[in-house]
Amino acid sequence: MLFTSGHIFVVERGRKYKDFSLFLTTWREISSQFITMRDIMTIQMIYEALILCMFVNPSYQTDVGQADTERVFYYRQVDYPRDCQKLRELCTNPGDLRNGVYVIQPEGLTEPFEVFCDQTTDGGGWTVIQRRIDGSIDFDRNTTYYKDGFGFLNREFWLGNKYLPYLTKGEQVELRIEERRNGSNFANFSYQDFQISDENDRFRLKKLGMFQNNGGSKTDEMSSQVYSEFKTSSESNCRNSSKGGWWFDETDCNKANLNDDFYRNLTRNGLLPYFEMKVRPFNRQ
């Protein structure tokens, strides 16, 4: 299967694709098209999703002869799932889903995009919007980078402010934040009604909801940042004490900033941090 412009890929009926190379070779033979590296990455993601979760419905093509009808299936995927939770809901066996990169398209967006889905933590269905693990990606960037996103979805990244309004509007969305140091669980906490405004309102932190400490000794440091615009440190009053972009509480620059300088401000007592921010619809768990 391939999500082409028509969302159609022809597969020989009964043929089993036991590895990706065979799947890709078959697609090349059928399509007779030049395939770019990005195409290969997309095809691989779709292949893996098919192996793990057959959420498409097979249907016969009706405008071909009987012989051809007997030989092929046409698979159609009309819409992309709007988030990682919807992907899970569409799966026949959601327990078989693995953590990894998938393609989603939230309501209102004209184009789909890639995200990292956490399908194992607390029931799965999480769309990861940020991860810090080793300081390999510089988070001290300008507003354009933060708008479009940067980094690598399988490693360190910021998903992109332009996607956050679409992931957090229309229904109550939970924000979960995990913090570990040197591999051990340090803190796990959540906010039950996370919402980000659009670019016209400077990606403001509109809502957070109730704070819940699920483990560790973490206290609520973000509620005072509600209504704050998303700014880079160079734009804010916190430029002398913080780096990166965040919803700064400019009256208290010591509040949370998970995009701060990795080694100078986030590493404590020699313990390297691991941060991950992820969202999931609160009422569709």
ROFI-826648 format. One record per residue (C-alpha): residue number from 1; residue in three letters; x, y, z. Coordinates in nm, 2 decimals. Layout:
// ROFI-826648
REC_NUM_ala_X_Y_Z
...
//
This chain:
// ROFI-826648
REC_1_met_0.00_0.00_0.00
REC_2_leu_0.11_0.36_-0.07
REC_3_phe_-0.05_0.68_0.03
REC_4_thr_-0.02_0.84_-0.32
REC_5_ser_-0.22_1.14_-0.42
REC_6_gly_-0.51_0.90_-0.48
REC_7_his_-0.43_0.70_-0.17
REC_8_ile_-0.42_0.38_-0.37
REC_9_phe_-0.16_0.10_-0.40
REC_10_val_-0.21_-0.22_-0.59
REC_11_val_-0.12_-0.54_-0.41
REC_12_glu_-0.12_-0.89_-0.56
REC_13_arg_-0.39_-1.08_-0.37
REC_14_gly_-0.25_-1.34_-0.13
REC_15_arg_0.11_-1.23_-0.17
REC_16_lys_0.29_-1.18_0.17
REC_17_tyr_0.54_-0.91_0.21
REC_18_lys_0.78_-1.04_0.47
REC_19_asp_1.03_-0.76_0.45
REC_20_phe_1.04_-0.40_0.35
REC_21_ser_1.28_-0.45_0.05
REC_22_leu_1.03_-0.68_-0.12
REC_23_phe_0.75_-0.44_-0.05
REC_24_leu_0.95_-0.15_-0.20
REC_25_thr_1.06_-0.35_-0.50
REC_26_thr_0.70_-0.44_-0.58
REC_27_trp_0.60_-0.07_-0.56
REC_28_arg_0.88_0.03_-0.80
REC_29_glu_0.77_-0.24_-1.05
REC_30_ile_0.41_-0.14_-1.04
REC_31_ser_0.45_0.24_-1.03
REC_32_ser_0.74_0.28_-1.27
REC_33_gln_0.81_0.61_-1.10
REC_34_phe_1.13_0.77_-0.97
REC_35_ile_1.13_0.74_-0.59
REC_36_thr_1.31_0.99_-0.38
REC_37_met_1.46_0.92_-0.04
REC_38_arg_1.16_1.09_0.13
REC_39_asp_0.93_0.87_-0.07
REC_40_ile_1.11_0.56_0.07
REC_41_met_1.08_0.69_0.42
REC_42_thr_0.71_0.75_0.38
REC_43_ile_0.66_0.41_0.22
REC_44_gln_0.85_0.24_0.50
REC_45_met_0.63_0.41_0.77
REC_46_ile_0.32_0.30_0.58
REC_47_tyr_0.45_-0.06_0.54
REC_48_glu_0.53_-0.08_0.92
REC_49_ala_0.18_0.06_1.00
REC_50_leu_0.02_-0.20_0.77
REC_51_ile_0.21_-0.49_0.93
REC_52_leu_0.12_-0.37_1.28
REC_53_cys_-0.23_-0.24_1.22
REC_54_met_-0.45_-0.32_0.92
REC_55_phe_-0.69_-0.03_0.96
REC_56_val_-0.77_0.00_0.59
REC_57_asn_-1.05_-0.19_0.42
REC_58_pro_-0.98_-0.39_0.11
REC_59_ser_-1.21_-0.35_-0.19
REC_60_tyr_-1.21_-0.49_-0.54
REC_61_gln_-1.15_-0.26_-0.84
REC_62_thr_-1.47_-0.29_-1.05
REC_63_asp_-1.35_-0.14_-1.38
REC_64_val_-1.11_-0.41_-1.48
REC_65_gly_-1.16_-0.75_-1.63
REC_66_gln_-1.24_-1.07_-1.43
REC_67_ala_-0.88_-1.20_-1.46
REC_68_asp_-0.74_-0.88_-1.32
REC_69_thr_-1.00_-0.86_-1.05
REC_70_glu_-0.90_-1.21_-0.93
REC_71_arg_-0.53_-1.11_-0.92
REC_72_val_-0.53_-0.78_-0.73
REC_73_phe_-0.66_-0.59_-0.43
REC_74_tyr_-0.70_-0.22_-0.42
REC_75_tyr_-0.65_-0.07_-0.07
REC_76_arg_-0.79_0.28_0.00
REC_77_gln_-0.71_0.51_0.29
REC_78_val_-0.95_0.81_0.26
REC_79_asp_-0.83_1.00_0.56
REC_80_tyr_-0.52_1.00_0.77
REC_81_pro_-0.58_0.96_1.15
REC_82_arg_-0.60_1.30_1.32
REC_83_asp_-0.37_1.20_1.60
REC_84_cys_-0.19_0.90_1.76
REC_85_gln_-0.50_0.81_1.97
REC_86_lys_-0.72_0.80_1.66
REC_87_leu_-0.46_0.57_1.50
REC_88_arg_-0.49_0.34_1.80
REC_89_glu_-0.87_0.35_1.78
REC_90_leu_-0.87_0.24_1.42
REC_91_cys_-0.65_-0.06_1.48
REC_92_thr_-0.78_-0.41_1.49
REC_93_asn_-0.51_-0.50_1.74
REC_94_pro_-0.40_-0.18_1.91
REC_95_gly_-0.18_-0.37_2.15
REC_96_asp_0.04_-0.46_1.86
REC_97_leu_0.13_-0.10_1.78
REC_98_arg_0.49_0.00_1.84
REC_99_asn_0.63_0.34_1.94
REC_100_gly_0.75_0.51_1.63
REC_101_val_0.69_0.76_1.35
REC_102_tyr_0.35_0.78_1.18
REC_103_val_0.16_1.02_0.96
REC_104_ile_-0.14_1.21_1.09
REC_105_gln_-0.36_1.49_0.98
REC_106_pro_-0.55_1.68_1.25
REC_107_glu_-0.88_1.84_1.15
REC_108_gly_-0.82_2.18_0.98
REC_109_leu_-0.48_2.10_0.84
REC_110_thr_-0.46_2.07_0.46
REC_111_glu_-0.15_1.85_0.46
REC_112_pro_-0.05_1.55_0.67
REC_113_phe_0.27_1.54_0.87
REC_114_glu_0.50_1.30_1.06
REC_115_val_0.49_1.26_1.43
REC_116_phe_0.63_1.02_1.69
REC_117_cys_0.36_0.82_1.86
REC_118_asp_0.40_0.67_2.20
REC_119_gln_0.17_0.37_2.19
REC_120_thr_0.29_0.20_2.52
REC_121_thr_0.29_0.45_2.80
REC_122_asp_-0.03_0.45_3.01
REC_123_gly_-0.25_0.30_2.74
REC_124_gly_-0.08_0.47_2.44
REC_125_gly_-0.22_0.71_2.20
REC_126_trp_0.03_0.99_2.28
REC_127_thr_0.15_1.24_2.02
REC_128_val_0.50_1.35_2.13
REC_129_ile_0.57_1.72_2.08
REC_130_gln_0.91_1.75_2.24
REC_131_arg_1.20_1.53_2.36
REC_132_arg_1.54_1.61_2.51
REC_133_ile_1.78_1.32_2.58
REC_134_asp_2.14_1.41_2.52
REC_135_gly_2.19_1.77_2.42
REC_136_ser_2.27_1.68_2.06
REC_137_ile_2.02_1.93_1.92
REC_138_asp_2.06_2.30_1.99
REC_139_phe_1.73_2.44_2.12
REC_140_asp_1.85_2.80_2.13
REC_141_arg_1.68_2.90_1.81
REC_142_asn_1.47_3.17_1.66
REC_143_thr_1.09_3.18_1.63
REC_144_thr_1.09_3.05_1.27
REC_145_tyr_1.26_2.73_1.38
REC_146_tyr_1.02_2.69_1.67
REC_147_lys_0.72_2.75_1.44
REC_148_asp_0.83_2.49_1.18
REC_149_gly_0.99_2.24_1.42
REC_150_phe_1.34_2.10_1.43
REC_151_gly_1.55_1.80_1.53
REC_152_phe_1.48_1.43_1.46
REC_153_leu_1.16_1.25_1.56
REC_154_asn_1.34_0.94_1.69
REC_155_arg_1.59_1.15_1.89
REC_156_glu_1.57_1.51_2.01
REC_157_phe_1.31_1.75_1.86
REC_158_trp_1.05_2.02_1.89
REC_159_leu_0.75_1.93_1.68
REC_160_gly_0.66_2.28_1.57
REC_161_asn_0.43_2.55_1.71
REC_162_lys_0.23_2.56_1.39
REC_163_tyr_0.10_2.21_1.46
REC_164_leu_0.01_2.26_1.83
REC_165_pro_-0.31_2.46_1.78
REC_166_tyr_-0.45_2.18_1.56
REC_167_leu_-0.35_1.91_1.81
REC_168_thr_-0.50_2.09_2.11
REC_169_lys_-0.83_2.24_1.98
REC_170_gly_-1.18_2.11_1.96
REC_171_glu_-1.17_1.88_2.26
REC_172_gln_-1.00_1.85_2.60
REC_173_val_-0.64_1.75_2.56
REC_174_glu_-0.40_1.62_2.83
REC_175_leu_-0.04_1.72_2.84
REC_176_arg_0.19_1.46_3.00
REC_177_ile_0.55_1.55_3.09
REC_178_glu_0.81_1.29_3.19
REC_179_glu_1.14_1.37_3.34
REC_180_arg_1.42_1.12_3.41
REC_181_arg_1.78_1.14_3.51
REC_182_asn_2.04_0.89_3.40
REC_183_gly_1.77_0.65_3.30
REC_184_ser_1.57_0.64_3.62
REC_185_asn_1.22_0.77_3.66
REC_186_phe_1.23_1.11_3.83
REC_187_ala_0.89_1.27_3.76
REC_188_asn_0.58_1.21_3.57
REC_189_phe_0.31_1.48_3.58
REC_190_ser_0.02_1.60_3.36
REC_191_tyr_-0.22_1.89_3.30
REC_192_gln_-0.57_1.79_3.20
REC_193_asp_-0.67_2.07_2.96
REC_194_phe_-0.37_2.18_2.74
REC_195_gln_-0.45_2.43_2.46
REC_196_ile_-0.23_2.65_2.24
REC_197_ser_-0.36_2.95_2.04
REC_198_asp_-0.28_3.01_1.67
REC_199_glu_0.00_3.21_1.52
REC_200_asn_-0.21_3.53_1.51
REC_201_asp_-0.21_3.51_1.89
REC_202_arg_0.16_3.42_1.91
REC_203_phe_0.10_3.05_2.00
REC_204_arg_-0.02_3.16_2.35
REC_205_leu_-0.06_2.90_2.63
REC_206_lys_-0.44_2.94_2.66
REC_207_lys_-0.51_2.66_2.90
REC_208_leu_-0.34_2.40_3.12
REC_209_gly_-0.61_2.26_3.34
REC_210_met_-0.56_2.07_3.66
REC_211_phe_-0.21_1.97_3.76
REC_212_gln_-0.16_1.60_3.85
REC_213_asn_0.16_1.46_4.00
REC_214_asn_0.17_1.10_3.89
REC_215_gly_0.51_1.02_4.04
REC_216_gly_0.82_1.18_4.18
REC_217_ser_0.85_1.50_4.37
REC_218_lys_0.77_1.75_4.09
REC_219_thr_0.57_2.06_4.18
REC_220_asp_0.35_2.27_3.94
REC_221_glu_0.57_2.53_3.77
REC_222_met_0.37_2.59_3.46
REC_223_ser_0.03_2.72_3.58
REC_224_ser_0.17_3.07_3.63
REC_225_gln_0.27_3.06_3.26
REC_226_val_-0.09_3.03_3.14
REC_227_tyr_-0.18_3.32_2.89
REC_228_ser_0.19_3.37_2.82
REC_229_glu_0.30_3.41_2.45
REC_230_phe_0.55_3.17_2.31
REC_231_lys_0.88_3.36_2.30
REC_232_thr_1.25_3.28_2.24
REC_233_ser_1.47_3.38_2.53
REC_234_ser_1.61_3.67_2.32
REC_235_glu_1.26_3.82_2.30
REC_236_ser_1.18_3.78_2.67
REC_237_asn_1.28_3.94_3.00
REC_238_cys_1.44_3.60_3.08
REC_239_arg_1.72_3.63_2.83
REC_240_asn_1.99_3.65_3.10
REC_241_ser_1.88_3.34_3.28
REC_242_ser_1.72_3.11_3.01
REC_243_lys_1.78_2.99_2.66
REC_244_gly_1.55_2.85_2.40
REC_245_gly_1.18_2.91_2.33
REC_246_trp_0.90_2.87_2.59
REC_247_trp_0.59_3.02_2.75
REC_248_phe_0.80_3.23_2.99
REC_249_asp_0.66_3.37_3.31
REC_250_glu_0.85_3.69_3.28
REC_251_thr_0.79_3.78_3.64
REC_252_asp_0.97_3.46_3.76
REC_253_cys_1.23_3.33_3.52
REC_254_asn_1.30_3.03_3.74
REC_255_lys_0.98_2.86_3.64
REC_256_ala_0.98_2.57_3.40
REC_257_asn_1.15_2.59_3.07
REC_258_leu_1.21_2.24_2.92
REC_259_asn_1.38_2.39_2.62
REC_260_asp_1.65_2.56_2.82
REC_261_asp_2.03_2.50_2.77
REC_262_phe_2.08_2.13_2.82
REC_263_tyr_2.40_2.12_3.01
REC_264_arg_2.41_2.46_3.18
REC_265_asn_2.05_2.48_3.32
REC_266_leu_1.89_2.13_3.28
REC_267_thr_2.17_1.91_3.40
REC_268_arg_2.18_1.89_3.78
REC_269_asn_2.44_1.73_4.00
REC_270_gly_2.60_1.57_3.70
REC_271_leu_2.28_1.39_3.61
REC_272_leu_2.18_1.43_3.25
REC_273_pro_1.80_1.49_3.20
REC_274_tyr_1.55_1.31_2.98
REC_275_phe_1.24_1.52_2.90
REC_276_glu_0.94_1.42_2.69
REC_277_met_0.62_1.62_2.64
REC_278_lys_0.32_1.44_2.48
REC_279_val_-0.05_1.51_2.43
REC_280_arg_-0.36_1.29_2.41
REC_281_pro_-0.73_1.36_2.40
REC_282_phe_-0.85_1.35_2.76
REC_283_asn_-1.19_1.19_2.69
REC_284_arg_-1.08_0.94_2.42
REC_285_gln_-0.84_0.73_2.64
//
